[in-house]
């Protein structure tokens, strides 16, 4: 998954403004105690981060 697609999906689910806030501030157990931004910056694949987000916040199946 390209980062542009990842951020489009984040904005679609959370809204444009909250997506960035969530990515920056929400520490997720599914990401090893990292935020979305930290996981991406440390080399996690966007598809794996998206899967973790989907699991953590129950993104509907049609948006996964």
Gaussian input, Z-matrix of N, CA and C with variables (Angstrom, degrees):
# hf/3-21g

backbone

0 1
 N
 C     1     B1
 C     2     B2     1     A1
 N     3     B3     2     A2     1     D1
 C     4     B4     3     A3     2     D2
 C     5     B5     4     A4     3     D3
 N     6     B6     5     A5     4     D4
 C     7     B7     6     A6     5     D5
 C     8     B8     7     A7     6     D6
 N     9     B9     8     A8     7     D7
 C    10    B10     9     A9     8     D8
 C    11    B11    10    A10     9     D9
 N    12    B12    11    A11    10    D10
 C    13    B13    12    A12    11    D11
 C    14    B14    13    A13    12    D12
 N    15    B15    14    A14    13    D13
 C    16    B16    15    A15    14    D14
 C    17    B17    16    A16    15    D15
 N    18    B18    17    A17    16    D16
 C    19    B19    18    A18    17    D17
 C    20    B20    19    A19    18    D18
 N    21    B21    20    A20    19    D19
 C    22    B22    21    A21    20    D20
 C    23    B23    22    A22    21    D21
 N    24    B24    23    A23    22    D22
 C    25    B25    24    A24    23    D23
 C    26    B26    25    A25    24    D24
 N    27    B27    26    A26    25    D25
 C    28    B28    27    A27    26    D26
 C    29    B29    28    A28    27    D27
 N    30    B30    29    A29    28    D28
 C    31    B31    30    A30    29    D29
 C    32    B32    31    A31    30    D30
 N    33    B33    32    A32    31    D31
 C    34    B34    33    A33    32    D32
 C    35    B35    34    A34    33    D33
 N    36    B36    35    A35    34    D34
 C    37    B37    36    A36    35    D35
 C    38    B38    37    A37    36    D36
 N    39    B39    38    A38    37    D37
 C    40    B40    39    A39    38    D38
 C    41    B41    40    A40    39    D39
 N    42    B42    41    A41    40    D40
 C    43    B43    42    A42    41    D41
 C    44    B44    43    A43    42    D42
 N    45    B45    44    A44    43    D43
 C    46    B46    45    A45    44    D44
 C    47    B47    46    A46    45    D45
 N    48    B48    47    A47    46    D46
 C    49    B49    48    A48    47    D47
 C    50    B50    49    A49    48    D48
 N    51    B51    50    A50    49    D49
 C    52    B52    51    A51    50    D50
 C    53    B53    52    A52    51    D51
 N    54    B54    53    A53    52    D52
 C    55    B55    54    A54    53    D53
 C    56    B56    55    A55    54    D54
 N    57    B57    56    A56    55    D55
 C    58    B58    57    A57    56    D56
 C    59    B59    58    A58    57    D57
 N    60    B60    59    A59    58    D58
 C    61    B61    60    A60    59    D59
 C    62    B62    61    A61    60    D60
 N    63    B63    62    A62    61    D61
 C    64    B64    63    A63    62    D62
 C    65    B65    64    A64    63    D63
 N    66    B66    65    A65    64    D64
 C    67    B67    66    A66    65    D65
 C    68    B68    67    A67    66    D66
 N    69    B69    68    A68    67    D67
 C    70    B70    69    A69    68    D68
 C    71    B71    70    A70    69    D69
 N    72    B72    71    A71    70    D70
 C    73    B73    72    A72    71    D71
 C    74    B74    73    A73    72    D72
 N    75    B75    74    A74    73    D73
 C    76    B76    75    A75    74    D74
 C    77    B77    76    A76    75    D75
 N    78    B78    77    A77    76    D76
 C    79    B79    78    A78    77    D77
 C    80    B80    79    A79    78    D78
 N    81    B81    80    A80    79    D79
 C    82    B82    81    A81    80    D80
 C    83    B83    82    A82    81    D81
 N    84    B84    83    A83    82    D82
 C    85    B85    84    A84    83    D83
 C    86    B86    85    A85    84    D84
 N    87    B87    86    A86    85    D85
 C    88    B88    87    A87    86    D86
 C    89    B89    88    A88    87    D87
 N    90    B90    89    A89    88    D88
 C    91    B91    90    A90    89    D89
 C    92    B92    91    A91    90    D90
 N    93    B93    92    A92    91    D91
 C    94    B94    93    A93    92    D92
 C    95    B95    94    A94    93    D93
 N    96    B96    95    A95    94    D94
 C    97    B97    96    A96    95    D95
 C    98    B98    97    A97    96    D96
 N    99    B99    98    A98    97    D97
 C   100   B100    99    A99    98    D98
 C   101   B101   100   A100    99    D99
 N   102   B102   101   A101   100   D100
 C   103   B103   102   A102   101   D101
 C   104   B104   103   A103   102   D102
 N   105   B105   104   A104   103   D103
 C   106   B106   105   A105   104   D104
 C   107   B107   106   A106   105   D105
 N   108   B108   107   A107   106   D106
 C   109   B109   108   A108   107   D107
 C   110   B110   109   A109   108   D108
 N   111   B111   110   A110   109   D109
 C   112   B112   111   A111   110   D110
 C   113   B113   112   A112   111   D111
 N   114   B114   113   A113   112   D112
 C   115   B115   114   A114   113   D113
 C   116   B116   115   A115   114   D114
 N   117   B117   116   A116   115   D115
 C   118   B118   117   A117   116   D116
 C   119   B119   118   A118   117   D117
 N   120   B120   119   A119   118   D118
 C   121   B121   120   A120   119   D119
 C   122   B122   121   A121   120   D120
 N   123   B123   122   A122   121   D121
 C   124   B124   123   A123   122   D122
 C   125   B125   124   A124   123   D123
 N   126   B126   125   A125   124   D124
 C   127   B127   126   A126   125   D125
 C   128   B128   127   A127   126   D126
 N   129   B129   128   A128   127   D127
 C   130   B130   129   A129   128   D128
 C   131   B131   130   A130   129   D129
 N   132   B132   131   A131   130   D130
 C   133   B133   132   A132   131   D131
 C   134   B134   133   A133   132   D132
 N   135   B135   134   A134   133   D133
 C   136   B136   135   A135   134   D134
 C   137   B137   136   A136   135   D135
 N   138   B138   137   A137   136   D136
 C   139   B139   138   A138   137   D137
 C   140   B140   139   A139   138   D138
 N   141   B141   140   A140   139   D139
 C   142   B142   141   A141   140   D140
 C   143   B143   142   A142   141   D141
 N   144   B144   143   A143   142   D142
 C   145   B145   144   A144   143   D143
 C   146   B146   145   A145   144   D144
 N   147   B147   146   A146   145   D145
 C   148   B148   147   A147   146   D146
 C   149   B149   148   A148   147   D147
 N   150   B150   149   A149   148   D148
 C   151   B151   150   A150   149   D149
 C   152   B152   151   A151   150   D150
 N   153   B153   152   A152   151   D151
 C   154   B154   153   A153   152   D152
 C   155   B155   154   A154   153   D153
 N   156   B156   155   A155   154   D154
 C   157   B157   156   A156   155   D155
 C   158   B158   157   A157   156   D156
 N   159   B159   158   A158   157   D157
 C   160   B160   159   A159   158   D158
 C   161   B161   160   A160   159   D159
 N   162   B162   161   A161   160   D160
 C   163   B163   162   A162   161   D161
 C   164   B164   163   A163   162   D162
 N   165   B165   164   A164   163   D163
 C   166   B166   165   A165   164   D164
 C   167   B167   166   A166   165   D165
 N   168   B168   167   A167   166   D166
 C   169   B169   168   A168   167   D167
 C   170   B170   169   A169   168   D168
 N   171   B171   170   A170   169   D169
 C   172   B172   171   A171   170   D170
 C   173   B173   172   A172   171   D171
 N   174   B174   173   A173   172   D172
 C   175   B175   174   A174   173   D173
 C   176   B176   175   A175   174   D174
 N   177   B177   176   A176   175   D175
 C   178   B178   177   A177   176   D176
 C   179   B179   178   A178   177   D177
 N   180   B180   179   A179   178   D178
 C   181   B181   180   A180   179   D179
 C   182   B182   181   A181   180   D180
 N   183   B183   182   A182   181   D181
 C   184   B184   183   A183   182   D182
 C   185   B185   184   A184   183   D183
 N   186   B186   185   A185   184   D184
 C   187   B187   186   A186   185   D185
 C   188   B188   187   A187   186   D186
 N   189   B189   188   A188   187   D187
 C   190   B190   189   A189   188   D188
 C   191   B191   190   A190   189   D189

   B1=1.4482
   B2=1.5260
   B3=1.3106
   B4=1.4658
   B5=1.5246
   B6=1.3149
   B7=1.4629
   B8=1.5203
   B9=1.3228
   B10=1.4652
   B11=1.5278
   B12=1.3137
   B13=1.4732
   B14=1.5271
   B15=1.3297
   B16=1.4658
   B17=1.5259
   B18=1.3413
   B19=1.4668
   B20=1.5251
   B21=1.3268
   B22=1.4665
   B23=1.5228
   B24=1.3234
   B25=1.4678
   B26=1.5257
   B27=1.3228
   B28=1.4698
   B29=1.5266
   B30=1.3323
   B31=1.4708
   B32=1.5193
   B33=1.3251
   B34=1.4556
   B35=1.5236
   B36=1.3230
   B37=1.4650
   B38=1.5368
   B39=1.3183
   B40=1.4600
   B41=1.5275
   B42=1.3117
   B43=1.4598
   B44=1.5232
   B45=1.3175
   B46=1.4646
   B47=1.5315
   B48=1.3060
   B49=1.4743
   B50=1.5255
   B51=1.3195
   B52=1.4591
   B53=1.5255
   B54=1.3228
   B55=1.4692
   B56=1.5246
   B57=1.3111
   B58=1.4721
   B59=1.5270
   B60=1.3152
   B61=1.4640
   B62=1.5306
   B63=1.3192
   B64=1.4673
   B65=1.5226
   B66=1.3235
   B67=1.4705
   B68=1.5244
   B69=1.2920
   B70=1.4614
   B71=1.5326
   B72=1.3369
   B73=1.4606
   B74=1.5319
   B75=1.3094
   B76=1.4683
   B77=1.5327
   B78=1.3215
   B79=1.4682
   B80=1.5240
   B81=1.3262
   B82=1.4597
   B83=1.5236
   B84=1.3169
   B85=1.4613
   B86=1.5241
   B87=1.3433
   B88=1.4649
   B89=1.5291
   B90=1.3095
   B91=1.4699
   B92=1.5242
   B93=1.3036
   B94=1.4624
   B95=1.5179
   B96=1.3282
   B97=1.4603
   B98=1.5221
   B99=1.3222
   B100=1.4653
   B101=1.5252
   B102=1.3098
   B103=1.4535
   B104=1.5227
   B105=1.3115
   B106=1.4683
   B107=1.5250
   B108=1.3100
   B109=1.4737
   B110=1.5248
   B111=1.3198
   B112=1.4655
   B113=1.5250
   B114=1.3202
   B115=1.4634
   B116=1.5272
   B117=1.3261
   B118=1.4626
   B119=1.5254
   B120=1.3196
   B121=1.4671
   B122=1.5279
   B123=1.3296
   B124=1.4676
   B125=1.5320
   B126=1.3347
   B127=1.4481
   B128=1.5182
   B129=1.3171
   B130=1.4583
   B131=1.5203
   B132=1.3080
   B133=1.4599
   B134=1.5284
   B135=1.3209
   B136=1.4673
   B137=1.5273
   B138=1.3293
   B139=1.4676
   B140=1.5237
   B141=1.3349
   B142=1.4551
   B143=1.5253
   B144=1.3160
   B145=1.4632
   B146=1.5251
   B147=1.3272
   B148=1.4623
   B149=1.5279
   B150=1.3185
   B151=1.4716
   B152=1.5279
   B153=1.3188
   B154=1.4635
   B155=1.5201
   B156=1.3239
   B157=1.4683
   B158=1.5258
   B159=1.3240
   B160=1.4664
   B161=1.5239
   B162=1.3031
   B163=1.4610
   B164=1.5226
   B165=1.3038
   B166=1.4649
   B167=1.5231
   B168=1.3227
   B169=1.4763
   B170=1.5278
   B171=1.3158
   B172=1.4730
   B173=1.5276
   B174=1.3295
   B175=1.4583
   B176=1.5380
   B177=1.3265
   B178=1.4754
   B179=1.5293
   B180=1.3064
   B181=1.4598
   B182=1.5365
   B183=1.3188
   B184=1.4694
   B185=1.5243
   B186=1.3391
   B187=1.4594
   B188=1.5191
   B189=1.2961
   B190=1.4565
   B191=1.4759
   A1=108.46
   A2=115.99
   A3=120.04
   A4=109.91
   A5=115.36
   A6=119.96
   A7=112.00
   A8=117.74
   A9=119.28
   A10=110.78
   A11=116.99
   A12=121.08
   A13=109.54
   A14=116.09
   A15=120.34
   A16=110.78
   A17=116.58
   A18=119.78
   A19=112.07
   A20=117.79
   A21=120.35
   A22=110.53
   A23=116.34
   A24=120.68
   A25=111.27
   A26=116.53
   A27=119.64
   A28=110.59
   A29=116.68
   A30=120.90
   A31=110.80
   A32=117.06
   A33=120.55
   A34=111.14
   A35=116.50
   A36=119.34
   A37=112.82
   A38=117.16
   A39=121.07
   A40=114.17
   A41=116.94
   A42=120.63
   A43=108.20
   A44=115.08
   A45=121.74
   A46=112.89
   A47=117.55
   A48=121.20
   A49=112.33
   A50=116.70
   A51=118.78
   A52=112.27
   A53=118.42
   A54=120.96
   A55=110.79
   A56=116.72
   A57=120.49
   A58=111.00
   A59=116.59
   A60=120.49
   A61=110.61
   A62=116.27
   A63=120.82
   A64=110.14
   A65=116.08
   A66=121.09
   A67=112.26
   A68=116.55
   A69=121.83
   A70=112.53
   A71=117.81
   A72=120.85
   A73=116.66
   A74=117.93
   A75=120.60
   A76=110.80
   A77=116.76
   A78=122.17
   A79=107.84
   A80=115.14
   A81=120.35
   A82=111.82
   A83=116.41
   A84=121.44
   A85=110.38
   A86=116.38
   A87=121.76
   A88=112.33
   A89=116.40
   A90=121.61
   A91=111.29
   A92=116.20
   A93=120.35
   A94=113.35
   A95=116.44
   A96=120.27
   A97=112.98
   A98=116.32
   A99=121.42
   A100=109.71
   A101=115.23
   A102=120.54
   A103=107.94
   A104=116.67
   A105=121.08
   A106=109.54
   A107=117.06
   A108=121.17
   A109=111.13
   A110=117.09
   A111=120.47
   A112=111.13
   A113=116.73
   A114=120.34
   A115=110.69
   A116=116.68
   A117=119.69
   A118=111.05
   A119=116.68
   A120=120.79
   A121=112.72
   A122=116.44
   A123=119.39
   A124=112.19
   A125=116.88
   A126=119.50
   A127=117.21
   A128=118.41
   A129=119.66
   A130=109.06
   A131=116.63
   A132=122.43
   A133=109.15
   A134=115.84
   A135=120.87
   A136=111.56
   A137=117.51
   A138=119.92
   A139=111.54
   A140=117.18
   A141=120.31
   A142=111.55
   A143=116.20
   A144=120.16
   A145=109.21
   A146=117.66
   A147=120.97
   A148=110.36
   A149=117.41
   A150=120.45
   A151=111.08
   A152=116.83
   A153=120.94
   A154=110.60
   A155=117.32
   A156=120.96
   A157=109.68
   A158=116.64
   A159=121.23
   A160=111.27
   A161=116.04
   A162=121.32
   A163=111.85
   A164=116.65
   A165=121.45
   A166=113.14
   A167=116.94
   A168=119.16
   A169=112.39
   A170=116.45
   A171=122.17
   A172=112.31
   A173=115.53
   A174=121.11
   A175=107.28
   A176=117.96
   A177=119.85
   A178=111.73
   A179=115.59
   A180=122.30
   A181=112.37
   A182=117.70
   A183=120.15
   A184=112.74
   A185=118.29
   A186=121.81
   A187=112.10
   A188=117.09
   A189=120.53
   A190=108.69
   D1=131.73
   D2=176.24
   D3=-77.48
   D4=152.88
   D5=179.87
   D6=-60.49
   D7=-34.46
   D8=179.12
   D9=-61.80
   D10=-40.47
   D11=177.72
   D12=-67.01
   D13=-42.94
   D14=178.36
   D15=-55.52
   D16=-49.89
   D17=-177.61
   D18=-69.02
   D19=-30.86
   D20=174.20
   D21=-63.52
   D22=-43.07
   D23=179.13
   D24=-66.85
   D25=-40.13
   D26=176.66
   D27=-60.60
   D28=-46.38
   D29=-179.57
   D30=-65.44
   D31=-37.52
   D32=179.19
   D33=-64.12
   D34=-40.30
   D35=-177.94
   D36=-80.07
   D37=-46.09
   D38=-172.81
   D39=-96.59
   D40=-18.34
   D41=-169.54
   D42=95.18
   D43=151.53
   D44=-174.37
   D45=-54.39
   D46=-49.40
   D47=-175.50
   D48=-73.81
   D49=-44.92
   D50=-174.77
   D51=-72.31
   D52=-26.83
   D53=-179.82
   D54=-57.04
   D55=-45.89
   D56=-179.90
   D57=-67.62
   D58=-41.00
   D59=178.58
   D60=-62.42
   D61=-45.82
   D62=178.10
   D63=-59.53
   D64=-46.53
   D65=-177.63
   D66=-62.74
   D67=-33.20
   D68=-176.32
   D69=-86.18
   D70=-33.95
   D71=-167.87
   D72=-110.84
   D73=-22.99
   D74=-172.92
   D75=-89.33
   D76=111.13
   D77=177.56
   D78=-81.90
   D79=129.49
   D80=-174.38
   D81=-118.04
   D82=129.06
   D83=175.55
   D84=-60.08
   D85=-35.66
   D86=-179.10
   D87=-63.44
   D88=-17.98
   D89=178.85
   D90=-108.96
   D91=23.31
   D92=178.05
   D93=69.08
   D94=34.04
   D95=179.39
   D96=78.46
   D97=23.75
   D98=178.83
   D99=-111.38
   D100=162.51
   D101=168.32
   D102=-84.33
   D103=169.99
   D104=175.57
   D105=-57.73
   D106=-48.09
   D107=-179.59
   D108=-59.39
   D109=-45.59
   D110=-179.78
   D111=-62.65
   D112=-41.73
   D113=179.61
   D114=-63.18
   D115=-46.62
   D116=179.33
   D117=-63.99
   D118=-42.42
   D119=-179.57
   D120=-65.90
   D121=-27.63
   D122=-178.81
   D123=-90.82
   D124=5.95
   D125=172.91
   D126=105.43
   D127=2.40
   D128=176.51
   D129=-62.84
   D130=144.78
   D131=175.38
   D132=-71.37
   D133=140.74
   D134=-179.09
   D135=-57.68
   D136=-38.31
   D137=-179.47
   D138=-64.39
   D139=-36.00
   D140=178.64
   D141=-71.46
   D142=-37.41
   D143=177.08
   D144=-66.57
   D145=-42.50
   D146=178.90
   D147=-61.61
   D148=-42.37
   D149=177.55
   D150=-60.18
   D151=-40.60
   D152=178.30
   D153=-64.97
   D154=-42.77
   D155=177.26
   D156=-61.02
   D157=-46.58
   D158=179.97
   D159=-56.98
   D160=-42.82
   D161=179.80
   D162=-67.79
   D163=-42.38
   D164=-174.76
   D165=-70.97
   D166=-37.47
   D167=-173.66
   D168=-115.68
   D169=13.13
   D170=175.22
   D171=54.30
   D172=57.34
   D173=174.20
   D174=-65.50
   D175=132.18
   D176=179.78
   D177=-57.84
   D178=147.55
   D179=-175.87
   D180=-55.17
   D181=-36.04
   D182=-177.64
   D183=-71.91
   D184=-10.12
   D185=178.57
   D186=-107.54
   D187=1.25
   D188=-179.70
   D189=-82.12

